[in-house]
């Protein structure tokens, strides 16, 4: 019996992970500072529960119900962007169980 092998490597687009000079902690610190100082007052009221993706170097951001859609739009503006995402009005982007806590409670 002959074995058939299909090489899928040509069908898959490969992308290298972006490298950054920032630590995870620095990315979070910069993004949270940008959000609190410049973005939150503009977006929180009408976008609670939506996902916000921030370019931590330029301050550009996008809001969407879908994380990937928002990230793609930010990356379209700056392909090398260092991104940070959060759920507007909530302490975490996602949950693994239990209930949502609300920021500030």
C-alpha positions as a Markdown table, in Angstrom:
| # | Residue | x | y | z |
|---|---|---|---|---|
| 1 | Unk | 0.0 | 0.0 | 0.0 |
| 2 | Unk | 1.4 | 3.3 | -1.1 |
| 3 | Unk | 1.4 | 6.2 | 1.4 |
| 4 | Unk | 0.4 | 9.6 | 0.0 |
| 5 | Unk | 2.0 | 12.6 | 1.6 |
| 6 | Unk | 0.7 | 16.1 | 1.0 |
| 7 | Unk | 3.1 | 18.9 | 1.7 |
| 8 | Unk | 1.0 | 21.7 | 3.1 |
| 9 | Unk | 3.9 | 24.1 | 3.8 |
| 10 | Unk | 3.3 | 26.0 | 0.6 |
| 11 | Unk | -0.3 | 26.5 | 1.4 |
| 12 | Unk | 0.3 | 28.2 | 4.8 |
| 13 | Unk | 1.3 | 31.8 | 5.0 |
| 14 | Unk | 4.0 | 32.1 | 7.6 |
| 15 | Unk | 4.6 | 35.3 | 9.6 |
| 16 | Unk | 7.4 | 36.0 | 12.0 |
| 17 | Unk | 6.4 | 37.2 | 15.4 |
| 18 | Unk | 7.2 | 40.8 | 15.9 |
| 19 | Unk | 10.0 | 41.5 | 18.4 |
| 20 | Unk | 9.8 | 44.3 | 20.8 |
| 21 | Unk | 12.2 | 46.2 | 23.1 |
| 22 | Unk | 9.5 | 46.4 | 25.8 |
| 23 | Unk | 8.9 | 43.9 | 28.6 |
| 24 | Unk | 5.4 | 42.6 | 29.1 |
| 25 | Unk | 5.1 | 44.8 | 32.2 |
| 26 | Unk | 6.2 | 47.9 | 30.3 |
| 27 | Unk | 3.7 | 47.2 | 27.5 |
| 28 | Unk | 0.9 | 47.0 | 30.1 |
| 29 | Unk | 2.1 | 50.0 | 32.0 |
| 30 | Unk | 2.3 | 52.2 | 28.9 |
| 31 | Unk | -1.0 | 51.0 | 27.5 |
| 32 | Unk | -2.9 | 51.5 | 30.8 |
| 33 | Unk | -1.4 | 55.0 | 31.2 |
| 34 | Unk | -2.5 | 55.9 | 27.6 |
| 35 | Unk | -5.9 | 54.5 | 28.2 |
| 36 | Unk | -6.5 | 56.3 | 31.5 |
| 37 | Unk | -5.1 | 59.6 | 30.3 |
| 38 | Unk | -6.2 | 60.0 | 26.7 |
| 39 | Unk | -8.7 | 57.3 | 25.6 |
| 40 | Unk | -11.0 | 56.3 | 28.5 |
| 41 | Unk | -12.9 | 59.6 | 28.7 |
| 42 | Unk | -13.6 | 59.4 | 25.0 |
| 43 | Unk | -14.8 | 55.9 | 24.7 |
| 44 | Unk | -16.1 | 54.3 | 27.9 |
| 45 | Unk | -19.7 | 55.5 | 28.0 |
| 46 | Unk | -20.9 | 54.1 | 24.7 |
| 47 | Unk | -18.5 | 51.2 | 24.3 |
| 48 | Unk | -18.7 | 49.3 | 27.5 |
| 49 | Unk | -17.9 | 45.6 | 27.0 |
| 50 | Unk | -16.3 | 46.1 | 23.6 |
| 51 | Unk | -12.6 | 45.4 | 22.9 |
| 52 | Unk | -10.1 | 48.2 | 22.5 |
| 53 | Unk | -6.7 | 47.5 | 20.9 |
| 54 | Unk | -4.0 | 50.2 | 21.5 |
| 55 | Unk | -0.7 | 50.8 | 19.7 |
| 56 | Unk | 1.4 | 51.6 | 22.7 |
| 57 | Unk | 3.9 | 53.7 | 20.7 |
| 58 | Unk | 1.6 | 56.0 | 18.7 |
| 59 | Unk | -1.6 | 55.9 | 20.9 |
| 60 | Unk | -3.7 | 54.8 | 17.8 |
| 61 | Unk | -6.5 | 52.5 | 18.8 |
| 62 | Unk | -9.5 | 50.7 | 17.4 |
| 63 | Unk | -12.7 | 49.4 | 19.1 |
| 64 | Unk | -14.6 | 46.3 | 18.0 |
| 65 | Unk | -16.6 | 43.4 | 19.3 |
| 66 | Unk | -13.9 | 41.2 | 17.7 |
| 67 | Unk | -10.3 | 41.3 | 19.0 |
| 68 | Unk | -8.8 | 40.3 | 15.6 |
| 69 | Unk | -10.7 | 42.8 | 13.6 |
| 70 | Unk | -9.6 | 45.6 | 15.9 |
| 71 | Unk | -6.0 | 44.4 | 15.9 |
| 72 | Unk | -5.9 | 44.1 | 12.1 |
| 73 | Unk | -7.1 | 47.7 | 11.7 |
| 74 | Unk | -4.4 | 49.0 | 14.1 |
| 75 | Unk | -1.8 | 46.9 | 12.3 |
| 76 | Unk | -2.9 | 48.3 | 9.0 |
| 77 | Unk | -1.9 | 51.8 | 10.3 |
| 78 | Unk | 1.5 | 50.6 | 11.7 |
| 79 | Unk | 2.5 | 47.0 | 10.7 |
| 80 | Unk | 5.2 | 46.9 | 13.4 |
| 81 | Unk | 2.9 | 48.1 | 16.2 |
| 82 | Unk | 3.3 | 46.8 | 19.7 |
| 83 | Unk | -0.3 | 46.1 | 20.7 |
| 84 | Unk | -2.2 | 45.9 | 24.0 |
| 85 | Unk | -5.9 | 45.0 | 24.3 |
| 86 | Unk | -8.5 | 45.4 | 26.9 |
| 87 | Unk | -12.3 | 45.1 | 27.4 |
| 88 | Unk | -13.7 | 48.5 | 28.0 |
| 89 | Unk | -15.2 | 48.9 | 31.5 |
| 90 | Unk | -14.0 | 45.5 | 32.7 |
| 91 | Unk | -10.9 | 44.4 | 34.7 |
| 92 | Unk | -9.9 | 41.7 | 32.1 |
| 93 | Unk | -10.2 | 41.0 | 28.4 |
| 94 | Unk | -11.7 | 37.5 | 29.0 |
| 95 | Unk | -12.7 | 35.2 | 31.7 |
| 96 | Unk | -12.2 | 31.5 | 32.4 |
| 97 | Unk | -15.0 | 31.0 | 34.8 |
| 98 | Unk | -17.1 | 32.7 | 37.4 |
| 99 | Unk | -18.7 | 36.0 | 36.7 |
| 100 | Unk | -17.4 | 39.3 | 35.3 |
| 101 | Unk | -16.3 | 41.8 | 37.9 |
| 102 | Unk | -16.9 | 45.4 | 36.9 |
| 103 | Unk | -14.0 | 47.9 | 37.1 |
| 104 | Unk | -14.1 | 50.2 | 40.0 |
| 105 | Unk | -16.2 | 48.0 | 42.3 |
